[in-house]
Amino acid sequence: MPRFEERFTVQASPETVWGFLLDPNRLAPCIPGCEGLEIVDARRYTMRLTVKVGFLSTSQAIVMEIVEEDPPRRLVSKGHGEDKQIGSQVDLRTTLELSPDGEGTRVAYTSEVRVLGRLGSIGDAVMKSKASQLAAEFARNVKAALDRPPERGR
């Protein structure tokens, strides 16, 4: 599986980042192409994802499951999605590792993605480029969301 990594620091404690990662209402807007996220149970959620890769566009309901957690340091999840219209499948595994960094938190994000079927046939270079772009966008979005000053009630 191709592997993509991003590292960044946010101005929030590891506990705050951990809470953010487990809050689907706050996390969903950070996921590129995410059109909705629904909690199935405490360890699983379904995410509707639409992404254009090369000349193909895919829309998939990806079932994600938390397979390992060590709060507030490490979160590992795996997922599977299928687009029957274009005959493609996606398998992914993501690892988020958090460590204190001064007054903030260092986030190490790793994603391994395997694409099968028609979508996987468009070329390894195109797939790697798109997956790398999505990983970088996710990292930027999470950093922006966590570095924003907290909203105050009126």
KOLSE-480938 format. One record per atom (N, C-alpha, C, CB): residue number from 1; residue in three letters; atom name; x, z, y. Coordinates in pm, whole numbers, plus 50000, padded with zeros to 5 digits. Glycine has a CB too. Example, Ala and Ser with C-alpha at 12.3 -4.5 7.8 and 13.67 -1.06 7.14 Angstrom:
- pos  code  site  xx  zz  yy
- 1  ALA  N  51319  50780  49431
- 1  ALA  CA  51230  50780  49550
- 1  ALA  C  51320  50780  49670
- 1  ALA  CB  51131  50905  49553
- 2  SER  N  51285  50708  49775
- 2  SER  CA  51367  50714  49894
- 2  SER  C  51290  50787  50003
- 2  SER  CB  51408  50572  49940
// end
This chain:
- pos  code  site  xx  zz  yy
- 1  MET  N  50085  50000  49881
- 1  MET  CA  50000  50000  50000
- 1  MET  C  50089  50000  50124
- 1  MET  CB  49904  50123  50000
- 2  PRO  N  50058  49914  50220
- 2  PRO  CA  50131  49921  50347
- 2  PRO  C  50110  50057  50413
- 2  PRO  CB  50085  49807  50441
- 3  ARG  N  50214  50106  50479
- 3  ARG  CA  50211  50239  50540
- 3  ARG  C  50238  50228  50689
- 3  ARG  CB  50315  50333  50473
- 4  PHE  N  50159  50300  50768
- 4  PHE  CA  50171  50297  50913
- 4  PHE  C  50181  50440  50964
- 4  PHE  CB  50051  50222  50979
- 5  GLU  N  50271  50461  51059
- 5  GLU  CA  50293  50597  51110
- 5  GLU  C  50289  50598  51262
- 5  GLU  CB  50427  50651  51060
- 6  GLU  N  50235  50704  51314
- 6  GLU  CA  50233  50730  51458
- 6  GLU  C  50267  50877  51478
- 6  GLU  CB  50094  50694  51523
- 7  ARG  N  50342  50907  51583
- 7  ARG  CA  50374  51045  51618
- 7  ARG  C  50350  51061  51768
- 7  ARG  CB  50522  51082  51580
- 8  PHE  N  50286  51172  51803
- 8  PHE  CA  50259  51197  51944
- 8  PHE  C  50238  51347  51965
- 8  PHE  CB  50135  51116  51994
- 9  THR  N  50249  51389  52090
- 9  THR  CA  50230  51530  52124
- 9  THR  C  50111  51542  52217
- 9  THR  CB  50358  51589  52190
- 10  VAL  N  50028  51644  52193
- 10  VAL  CA  49912  51671  52280
- 10  VAL  C  49926  51810  52339
- 10  VAL  CB  49778  51657  52200
- 11  GLN  N  49864  51831  52453
- 11  GLN  CA  49869  51960  52522
- 11  GLN  C  49754  52048  52476
- 11  GLN  CB  49865  51942  52676
- 12  ALA  N  49755  52082  52347
- 12  ALA  CA  49654  52170  52287
- 12  ALA  C  49719  52241  52169
- 12  ALA  CB  49525  52089  52243
- 13  SER  N  49665  52356  52133
- 13  SER  CA  49720  52433  52021
- 13  SER  C  49686  52364  51889
- 13  SER  CB  49664  52578  52022
- 14  PRO  N  49763  52393  51782
- 14  PRO  CA  49729  52336  51651
- 14  PRO  C  49586  52370  51609
- 14  PRO  CB  49827  52386  51547
- 15  GLU  N  49538  52489  51640
- 15  GLU  CA  49402  52528  51604
- 15  GLU  C  49298  52442  51677
- 15  GLU  CB  49379  52677  51637
- 16  THR  N  49324  52412  51805
- 16  THR  CA  49234  52326  51882
- 16  THR  C  49233  52184  51825
- 16  THR  CB  49275  52325  52030
- 17  VAL  N  49352  52132  51793
- 17  VAL  CA  49362  51997  51736
- 17  VAL  C  49290  51993  51602
- 17  VAL  CB  49510  51953  51719
- 18  TRP  N  49309  52096  51520
- 18  TRP  CA  49245  52103  51389
- 18  TRP  C  49092  52098  51404
- 18  TRP  CB  49288  52231  51314
- 19  GLY  N  49040  52179  51495
- 19  GLY  CA  48896  52178  51520
- 19  GLY  C  48846  52042  51564
- 19  GLY  CB  48861  52283  51624
- 20  PHE  N  48924  51975  51648
- 20  PHE  CA  48889  51841  51695
- 20  PHE  C  48882  51743  51577
- 20  PHE  CB  48992  51791  51799
- 21  LEU  N  48982  51748  51489
- 21  LEU  CA  48987  51655  51375
- 21  LEU  C  48870  51674  51279
- 21  LEU  CB  49116  51672  51300
- 22  LEU  N  48815  51794  51273
- 22  LEU  CA  48703  51821  51182
- 22  LEU  C  48567  51811  51250
- 22  LEU  CB  48719  51959  51122
- 23  ASP  N  48564  51767  51376
- 23  ASP  CA  48438  51753  51450
- 23  ASP  C  48404  51603  51462
- 23  ASP  CB  48449  51819  51592
- 24  PRO  N  48312  51553  51378
- 24  PRO  CA  48283  51410  51377
- 24  PRO  C  48232  51356  51511
- 24  PRO  CB  48182  51380  51271
- 25  ASN  N  48162  51437  51588
- 25  ASN  CA  48112  51391  51718
- 25  ASN  C  48224  51366  51818
- 25  ASN  CB  48015  51492  51775
- 26  ARG  N  48333  51439  51804
- 26  ARG  CA  48448  51420  51894
- 26  ARG  C  48548  51320  51837
- 26  ARG  CB  48518  51553  51920
- 27  LEU  N  48561  51314  51704
- 27  LEU  CA  48659  51227  51641
- 27  LEU  C  48613  51081  51637
- 27  LEU  CB  48689  51275  51502
- 28  ALA  N  48485  51057  51609
- 28  ALA  CA  48433  50919  51591
- 28  ALA  C  48468  50826  51707
- 28  ALA  CB  48283  50923  51575
- 29  PRO  N  48454  50868  51834
- 29  PRO  CA  48489  50776  51943
- 29  PRO  C  48638  50738  51947
- 29  PRO  CB  48450  50837  52075
- 30  CYS  N  48722  50812  51878
- 30  CYS  CA  48866  50783  51877
- 30  CYS  C  48904  50681  51770
- 30  CYS  CB  48944  50911  51854
- 31  ILE  N  48815  50655  51676
- 31  ILE  CA  48845  50564  51566
- 31  ILE  C  48809  50422  51607
- 31  ILE  CB  48768  50605  51437
- 32  PRO  N  48907  50332  51618
- 32  PRO  CA  48878  50195  51661
- 32  PRO  C  48779  50126  51567
- 32  PRO  CB  49008  50113  51668
- 33  GLY  N  48674  50068  51625
- 33  GLY  CA  48573  49997  51547
- 33  GLY  C  48467  50085  51485
- 33  GLY  CB  48640  49921  51440
- 34  CYS  N  48475  50217  51506
- 34  CYS  CA  48377  50308  51447
- 34  CYS  C  48245  50298  51523
- 34  CYS  CB  48430  50454  51448
- 35  GLU  N  48140  50263  51450
- 35  GLU  CA  48007  50250  51510
- 35  GLU  C  47916  50365  51473
- 35  GLU  CB  47944  50119  51469
- 36  GLY  N  47967  50459  51397
- 36  GLY  CA  47888  50575  51359
- 36  GLY  C  47957  50653  51250
- 36  GLY  CB  47749  50534  51315
- 37  LEU  N  47932  50782  51249
- 37  LEU  CA  47992  50868  51150
- 37  LEU  C  47887  50971  51110
- 37  LEU  CB  48122  50937  51205
- 38  GLU  N  47867  50984  50980
- 38  GLU  CA  47765  51075  50928
- 38  GLU  C  47827  51170  50827
- 38  GLU  CB  47648  50997  50865
- 39  ILE  N  47801  51298  50844
- 39  ILE  CA  47853  51398  50751
- 39  ILE  C  47768  51396  50623
- 39  ILE  CB  47852  51541  50816
- 40  VAL  N  47835  51386  50509
- 40  VAL  CA  47768  51392  50379
- 40  VAL  C  47766  51537  50332
- 40  VAL  CB  47838  51301  50274
- 41  ASP  N  47882  51601  50336
- 41  ASP  CA  47895  51744  50305
- 41  ASP  C  48023  51794  50371
- 41  ASP  CB  47896  51770  50149
- 42  ALA  N  48066  51914  50337
- 42  ALA  CA  48181  51976  50406
- 42  ALA  C  48311  51898  50385
- 42  ALA  CB  48200  52119  50356
- 43  ARG  N  48320  51816  50281
- 43  ARG  CA  48444  51744  50252
- 43  ARG  C  48431  51593  50260
- 43  ARG  CB  48493  51782  50115
- 44  ARG  N  48310  51541  50278
- 44  ARG  CA  48291  51396  50280
- 44  ARG  C  48207  51352  50400
- 44  ARG  CB  48225  51350  50150
- 45  TYR  N  48240  51232  50450
- 45  TYR  CA  48160  51171  50554
- 45  TYR  C  48163  51020  50537
- 45  TYR  CB  48211  51211  50695
- 46  THR  N  48063  50953  50591
- 46  THR  CA  48054  50808  50587
- 46  THR  C  48074  50756  50728
- 46  THR  CB  47918  50760  50527
- 47  MET  N  48158  50654  50739
- 47  MET  CA  48189  50597  50868
- 47  MET  C  48155  50448  50865
- 47  MET  CB  48339  50620  50905
- 48  ARG  N  48079  50400  50963
- 48  ARG  CA  48049  50257  50975
- 48  ARG  C  48158  50198  51063
- 48  ARG  CB  47905  50230  51036
- 49  LEU  N  48235  50104  51007
- 49  LEU  CA  48350  50048  51076
- 49  LEU  C  48338  49896  51082
- 49  LEU  CB  48480  50089  51005
- 50  THR  N  48354  49840  51201
- 50  THR  CA  48353  49695  51220
- 50  THR  C  48484  49655  51287
- 50  THR  CB  48230  49649  51305
- 51  VAL  N  48556  49564  51222
- 51  VAL  CA  48687  49523  51270
- 51  VAL  C  48703  49372  51250
- 51  VAL  CB  48799  49600  51196
- 52  LYS  N  48765  49308  51348
- 52  LYS  CA  48797  49165  51336
- 52  LYS  C  48945  49154  51301
- 52  LYS  CB  48765  49088  51468
- 53  VAL  N  48971  49084  51190
- 53  VAL  CA  49108  49063  51144
- 53  VAL  C  49129  48913  51130
- 53  VAL  CB  49135  49138  51009
- 54  GLY  N  49216  48858  51213
- 54  GLY  CA  49235  48713  51210
- 54  GLY  C  49104  48644  51243
- 54  GLY  CB  49288  48666  51072
- 55  PHE  N  49062  48554  51156
- 55  PHE  CA  48937  48480  51177
- 55  PHE  C  48817  48545  51110
- 55  PHE  CB  48953  48339  51125
- 56  LEU  N  48837  48657  51042
- 56  LEU  CA  48728  48726  50972
- 56  LEU  C  48688  48853  51046
- 56  LEU  CB  48769  48759  50829
- 57  SER  N  48560  48883  51039
- 57  SER  CA  48509  49009  51090
- 57  SER  C  48447  49083  50972
- 57  SER  CB  48404  48987  51206
- 58  THR  N  48475  49210  50962
- 58  THR  CA  48422  49289  50851
- 58  THR  C  48349  49411  50903
- 58  THR  CB  48535  49330  50754
- 59  SER  N  48241  49445  50837
- 59  SER  CA  48166  49565  50870
- 59  SER  C  48145  49641  50739
- 59  SER  CB  48028  49532  50941
- 60  GLN  N  48195  49764  50736
- 60  GLN  CA  48193  49840  50611
- 60  GLN  C  48148  49983  50635
- 60  GLN  CB  48330  49838  50546
- 61  ALA  N  48078  50036  50535
- 61  ALA  CA  48050  50178  50532
- 61  ALA  C  48160  50239  50446
- 61  ALA  CB  47904  50211  50474
- 62  ILE  N  48250  50311  50511
- 62  ILE  CA  48364  50369  50440
- 62  ILE  C  48334  50516  50412
- 62  ILE  CB  48495  50353  50523
- 63  VAL  N  48339  50552  50286
- 63  VAL  CA  48319  50692  50246
- 63  VAL  C  48456  50759  50246
- 63  VAL  CB  48249  50703  50105
- 64  MET  N  48471  50859  50332
- 64  MET  CA  48596  50933  50343
- 64  MET  C  48578  51071  50281
- 64  MET  CB  48641  50944  50492
- 65  GLU  N  48682  51118  50215
- 65  GLU  CA  48678  51251  50153
- 65  GLU  C  48808  51325  50184
- 65  GLU  CB  48657  51241  49999
- 66  ILE  N  48794  51449  50228
- 66  ILE  CA  48910  51534  50250
- 66  ILE  C  48959  51579  50113
- 66  ILE  CB  48877  51659  50343
- 67  VAL  N  49084  51545  50081
- 67  VAL  CA  49137  51578  49949
- 67  VAL  C  49240  51690  49953
- 67  VAL  CB  49199  51455  49887
- 68  GLU  N  49287  51722  50073
- 68  GLU  CA  49384  51831  50087
- 68  GLU  C  49376  51884  50229
- 68  GLU  CB  49530  51783  50054
- 69  GLU  N  49373  52016  50242
- 69  GLU  CA  49376  52075  50375
- 69  GLU  C  49450  52207  50373
- 69  GLU  CB  49234  52094  50430
- 70  ASP  N  49532  52224  50475
- 70  ASP  CA  49608  52345  50495
- 70  ASP  C  49597  52377  50644
- 70  ASP  CB  49760  52329  50449
- 71  PRO  N  49483  52442  50683
- 71  PRO  CA  49458  52465  50826
- 71  PRO  C  49563  52554  50889
- 71  PRO  CB  49321  52528  50844
- 72  PRO  N  49604  52532  51009
- 72  PRO  CA  49585  52412  51091
- 72  PRO  C  49706  52321  51086
- 72  PRO  CB  49556  52452  51236
- 73  ARG  N  49761  52297  50967
- 73  ARG  CA  49886  52222  50957
- 73  ARG  C  49873  52082  50896
- 73  ARG  CB  49983  52300  50877
- 74  ARG  N  49791  52067  50795
- 74  ARG  CA  49791  51941  50719
- 74  ARG  C  49651  51905  50672
- 74  ARG  CB  49887  51950  50599
- 75  LEU  N  49615  51778  50692
- 75  LEU  CA  49484  51727  50650
- 75  LEU  C  49505  51591  50587
- 75  LEU  CB  49382  51719  50770
- 76  VAL  N  49464  51576  50461
- 76  VAL  CA  49477  51450  50389
- 76  VAL  C  49338  51404  50347
- 76  VAL  CB  49572  51463  50265
- 77  SER  N  49308  51277  50374
- 77  SER  CA  49179  51223  50333
- 77  SER  C  49200  51085  50270
- 77  SER  CB  49080  51213  50453
- 78  LYS  N  49107  51048  50186
- 78  LYS  CA  49111  50914  50127
- 78  LYS  C  48974  50852  50145
- 78  LYS  CB  49151  50918  49975
- 79  GLY  N  48972  50720  50146
- 79  GLY  CA  48846  50652  50170
- 79  GLY  C  48838  50519  50097
- 79  GLY  CB  48825  50630  50316
- 80  HIS  N  48714  50473  50081
- 80  HIS  CA  48688  50344  50018
- 80  HIS  C  48570  50279  50088
- 80  HIS  CB  48661  50359  49865
- 81  GLY  N  48584  50151  50117
- 81  GLY  CA  48477  50074  50178
- 81  GLY  C  48467  49937  50116
- 81  GLY  CB  48497  50061  50329
- 82  GLU  N  48350  49876  50129
- 82  GLU  CA  48329  49744  50072
- 82  GLU  C  48240  49662  50164
- 82  GLU  CB  48267  49755  49931
- 83  ASP  N  48277  49536  50182
- 83  ASP  CA  48197  49441  50259
- 83  ASP  C  48155  49332  50161
- 83  ASP  CB  48276  49382  50382
- 84  LYS  N  48032  49343  50110
- 84  LYS  CA  47985  49248  50008
- 84  LYS  C  47963  49109  50067
- 84  LYS  CB  47856  49298  49945
- 85  GLN  N  47934  49101  50197
- 85  GLN  CA  47911  48970  50260
- 85  GLN  C  48034  48881  50253
- 85  GLN  CB  47869  48988  50404
- 86  ILE  N  48152  48938  50272
- 86  ILE  CA  48272  48856  50265
- 86  ILE  C  48355  48886  50141
- 86  ILE  CB  48357  48877  50390
- 87  GLY  N  48303  48972  50053
- 87  GLY  CA  48372  49001  49928
- 87  GLY  C  48506  49069  49946
- 87  GLY  CB  48391  48876  49851
- 88  SER  N  48507  49180  50017
- 88  SER  CA  48632  49251  50043
- 88  SER  C  48615  49401  50024
- 88  SER  CB  48681  49221  50185
- 89  GLN  N  48726  49465  49991
- 89  GLN  CA  48729  49610  49975
- 89  GLN  C  48849  49667  50048
- 89  GLN  CB  48732  49650  49826
- 90  VAL  N  48834  49791  50096
- 90  VAL  CA  48943  49861  50163
- 90  VAL  C  48957  49999  50099
- 90  VAL  CB  48917  49873  50317
- 91  ASP  N  49080  50034  50066
- 91  ASP  CA  49113  50169  50021
- 91  ASP  C  49215  50223  50119
- 91  ASP  CB  49168  50171  49874
- 92  LEU  N  49196  50347  50161
- 92  LEU  CA  49292  50404  50254
- 92  LEU  C  49314  50551  50227
- 92  LEU  CB  49246  50385  50397
- 93  ARG  N  49430  50595  50271
- 93  ARG  CA  49468  50737  50260
- 93  ARG  C  49535  50773  50392
- 93  ARG  CB  49564  50764  50136
- 94  THR  N  49487  50878  50454
- 94  THR  CA  49545  50921  50582
- 94  THR  C  49595  51064  50570
- 94  THR  CB  49441  50909  50696
- 95  THR  N  49706  51089  50636
- 95  THR  CA  49765  51223  50639
- 95  THR  C  49791  51258  50785
- 95  THR  CB  49897  51231  50555
- 96  LEU  N  49743  51373  50826
- 96  LEU  CA  49769  51425  50961
- 96  LEU  C  49842  51557  50944
- 96  LEU  CB  49635  51444  51044
- 97  GLU  N  49959  51566  51006
- 97  GLU  CA  50037  51689  51002
- 97  GLU  C  50055  51740  51144
- 97  GLU  CB  50174  51666  50932
- 98  LEU  N  50025  51868  51164
- 98  LEU  CA  50031  51930  51295
- 98  LEU  C  50140  52036  51297
- 98  LEU  CB  49894  51992  51334
- 99  SER  N  50217  52039  51405
- 99  SER  CA  50318  52144  51420
- 99  SER  C  50327  52183  51567
- 99  SER  CB  50457  52096  51366
- 100  PRO  N  50347  52314  51593
- 100  PRO  CA  50361  52358  51732
- 100  PRO  C  50479  52288  51799
- 100  PRO  CB  50379  52511  51738
- 101  ASP  N  50460  52255  51926
- 101  ASP  CA  50566  52190  52004
- 101  ASP  C  50556  52242  52147
- 101  ASP  CB  50552  52031  51999
- 102  GLY  N  50634  52346  52177
- 102  GLY  CA  50624  52409  52309
- 102  GLY  C  50485  52468  52325
- 102  GLY  CB  50655  52308  52423
- 103  GLU  N  50415  52428  52430
- 103  GLU  CA  50278  52475  52453
- 103  GLU  C  50175  52379  52396
- 103  GLU  CB  50252  52495  52602
- 104  GLY  N  50221  52276  52325
- 104  GLY  CA  50130  52177  52267
- 104  GLY  C  50146  52167  52117
- 104  GLY  CB  50152  52041  52330
- 105  THR  N  50104  52052  52064
- 105  THR  CA  50109  52027  51920
- 105  THR  C  50163  51887  51896
- 105  THR  CB  49969  52044  51856
- 106  ARG  N  50255  51879  51805
- 106  ARG  CA  50309  51750  51759
- 106  ARG  C  50221  51703  51645
- 106  ARG  CB  50460  51761  51714
- 107  VAL  N  50170  51580  51656
- 107  VAL  CA  50083  51522  51554
- 107  VAL  C  50157  51407  51487
- 107  VAL  CB  49948  51472  51616
- 108  ALA  N  50167  51413  51355
- 108  ALA  CA  50224  51304  51277
- 108  ALA  C  50109  51244  51196
- 108  ALA  CB  50343  51353  51184
- 109  TYR  N  50081  51117  51220
- 109  TYR  CA  49968  51048  51157
- 109  TYR  C  50024  50937  51069
- 109  TYR  CB  49869  50991  51264
- 110  THR  N  49988  50939  50941
- 110  THR  CA  50030  50836  50847
- 110  THR  C  49906  50778  50780
- 110  THR  CB  50130  50893  50741
- 111  SER  N  49902  50647  50771
- 111  SER  CA  49790  50579  50706
- 111  SER  C  49843  50476  50608
- 111  SER  CB  49696  50513  50811
- 112  GLU  N  49789  50479  50488
- 112  GLU  CA  49822  50379  50387
- 112  GLU  C  49694  50301  50360
- 112  GLU  CB  49880  50444  50254
- 113  VAL  N  49702  50168  50370
- 113  VAL  CA  49583  50083  50360
- 113  VAL  C  49605  49974  50257
- 113  VAL  CB  49548  50022  50498
- 114  ARG  N  49506  49956  50169
- 114  ARG  CA  49508  49846  50072
- 114  ARG  C  49381  49766  50092
- 114  ARG  CB  49522  49898  49924
- 115  VAL  N  49394  49637  50110
- 115  VAL  CA  49280  49549  50132
- 115  VAL  C  49276  49446  50021
- 115  VAL  CB  49287  49481  50272
- 116  LEU  N  49160  49432  49957
- 116  LEU  CA  49142  49338  49847
- 116  LEU  C  49035  49235  49882
- 116  LEU  CB  49104  49412  49718
- 117  GLY  N  49036  49124  49811
- 117  GLY  CA  48932  49023  49830
- 117  GLY  C  48967  48927  49942
- 117  GLY  CB  48799  49089  49859
- 118  ARG  N  48864  48867  49997
- 118  ARG  CA  48882  48764  50100
- 118  ARG  C  48959  48816  50221
- 118  ARG  CB  48746  48710  50145
- 119  LEU  N  48927  48937  50264
- 119  LEU  CA  48995  48995  50378
- 119  LEU  C  49144  49014  50349
- 119  LEU  CB  48931  49129  50416
- 120  GLY  N  49175  49051  50228
- 120  GLY  CA  49315  49071  50190
- 120  GLY  C  49392  48941  50176
- 120  GLY  CB  49322  49145  50061
- 121  SER  N  49321  48829  50168
- 121  SER  CA  49387  48700  50148
- 121  SER  C  49431  48634  50278
- 121  SER  CB  49296  48608  50074
- 122  ILE  N  49401  48694  50393
- 122  ILE  CA  49433  48626  50519
- 122  ILE  C  49580  48635  50556
- 122  ILE  CB  49349  48683  50630
- 123  GLY  N  49655  48708  50480
- 123  GLY  CA  49798  48713  50506
- 123  GLY  C  49846  48853  50535
- 123  GLY  CB  49834  48623  50621
- 124  ASP  N  49954  48887  50468
- 124  ASP  CA  50011  49021  50480
- 124  ASP  C  50055  49051  50623
- 124  ASP  CB  50129  49035  50386
- 125  ALA  N  50116  48954  50689
- 125  ALA  CA  50166  48977  50825
- 125  ALA  C  50051  49007  50921
- 125  ALA  CB  50245  48855  50874
- 126  VAL  N  49939  48933  50907
- 126  VAL  CA  49822  48954  50994
- 126  VAL  C  49762  49091  50967
- 126  VAL  CB  49716  48843  50972
- 127  MET  N  49748  49127  50839
- 127  MET  CA  49691  49257  50802
- 127  MET  C  49779  49371  50853
- 127  MET  CB  49675  49267  50648
- 128  LYS  N  49909  49360  50835
- 128  LYS  CA  50000  49466  50880
- 128  LYS  C  49994  49482  51032
- 128  LYS  CB  50144  49436  50836
- 129  SER  N  49989  49370  51102
- 129  SER  CA  49982  49375  51248
- 129  SER  C  49854  49443  51294
- 129  SER  CB  49990  49233  51306
- 130  LYS  N  49740  49407  51232
- 130  LYS  CA  49611  49464  51271
- 130  LYS  C  49607  49614  51238
- 130  LYS  CB  49495  49391  51200
- 131  ALA  N  49652  49651  51119
- 131  ALA  CA  49651  49792  51079
- 131  ALA  C  49741  49875  51170
- 131  ALA  CB  49695  49807  50932
- 132  SER  N  49856  49821  51205
- 132  SER  CA  49947  49890  51296
- 132  SER  C  49883  49907  51434
- 132  SER  CB  50080  49814  51307
- 133  GLN  N  49815  49803  51481
- 133  GLN  CA  49746  49809  51610
- 133  GLN  C  49637  49917  51608
- 133  GLN  CB  49684  49671  51645
- 134  LEU  N  49559  49923  51499
- 134  LEU  CA  49451  50022  51488
- 134  LEU  C  49506  50164  51482
- 134  LEU  CB  49365  49994  51363
- 135  ALA  N  49617  50184  51410
- 135  ALA  CA  49679  50318  51402
- 135  ALA  C  49727  50362  51539
- 135  ALA  CB  49797  50317  51301
- 136  ALA  N  49789  50272  51614
- 136  ALA  CA  49838  50306  51748
- 136  ALA  C  49723  50336  51843
- 136  ALA  CB  49924  50191  51805
- 137  GLU  N  49614  50260  51832
- 137  GLU  CA  49497  50283  51918
- 137  GLU  C  49432  50418  51886
- 137  GLU  CB  49393  50169  51901
- 138  PHE  N  49422  50452  51757
- 138  PHE  CA  49369  50581  51717
- 138  PHE  C  49453  50693  51778
- 138  PHE  CB  49365  50594  51562
- 139  ALA  N  49584  50682  51767
- 139  ALA  CA  49674  50785  51822
- 139  ALA  C  49655  50799  51973
- 139  ALA  CB  49821  50751  51789
- 140  ARG  N  49648  50686  52045
- 140  ARG  CA  49626  50691  52191
- 140  ARG  C  49493  50759  52224
- 140  ARG  CB  49629  50549  52251
- 141  ASN  N  49389  50725  52149
- 141  ASN  CA  49256  50781  52176
- 141  ASN  C  49252  50931  52151
- 141  ASN  CB  49151  50712  52089
- 142  VAL  N  49312  50977  52042
- 142  VAL  CA  49315  51121  52012
- 142  VAL  C  49395  51194  52121
- 142  VAL  CB  49378  51148  51871
- 143  LYS  N  49509  51139  52157
- 143  LYS  CA  49591  51201  52262
- 143  LYS  C  49513  51211  52393
- 143  LYS  CB  49722  51121  52284
- 144  ALA  N  49446  51103  52431
- 144  ALA  CA  49368  51103  52556
- 144  ALA  C  49255  51206  52550
- 144  ALA  CB  49310  50963  52584
- 145  ALA  N  49188  51216  52436
- 145  ALA  CA  49075  51310  52423
- 145  ALA  C  49123  51455  52429
- 145  ALA  CB  49000  51286  52290
- 146  LEU  N  49238  51483  52369
- 146  LEU  CA  49287  51621  52365
- 146  LEU  C  49364  51661  52491
- 146  LEU  CB  49376  51640  52246
- 147  ASP  N  49418  51564  52562
- 147  ASP  CA  49491  51596  52685
- 147  ASP  C  49400  51607  52807
- 147  ASP  CB  49598  51492  52711
- 148  ARG  N  49274  51568  52789
- 148  ARG  CA  49176  51580  52898
- 148  ARG  C  49152  51727  52927
- 148  ARG  CB  49044  51509  52862
- 149  PRO  N  49142  51764  53055
- 149  PRO  CA  49113  51905  53084
- 149  PRO  C  48973  51940  53032
- 149  PRO  CB  49122  51934  53238
- 150  PRO  N  48952  52062  52984
- 150  PRO  CA  48821  52100  52933
- 150  PRO  C  48715  52090  53040
- 150  PRO  CB  48824  52241  52879
- 151  GLU  N  48595  52047  52998
- 151  GLU  CA  48484  52036  53093
- 151  GLU  C  48428  52174  53121
- 151  GLU  CB  48372  51942  53038
- 152  ARG  N  48392  52195  53246
- 152  ARG  CA  48334  52324  53285
- 152  ARG  C  48185  52311  53301
- 152  ARG  CB  48396  52376  53415
- 153  GLY  N  48113  52412  53259
- 153  GLY  CA  47968  52413  53278
- 153  GLY  C  47933  52436  53425
- 153  GLY  CB  47902  52522  53191
- 154  ARG  N  47819  52387  53463
- 154  ARG  CA  47778  52404  53604
- 154  ARG  C  47687  52519  53620
- 154  ARG  CB  47711  52281  53656
// end
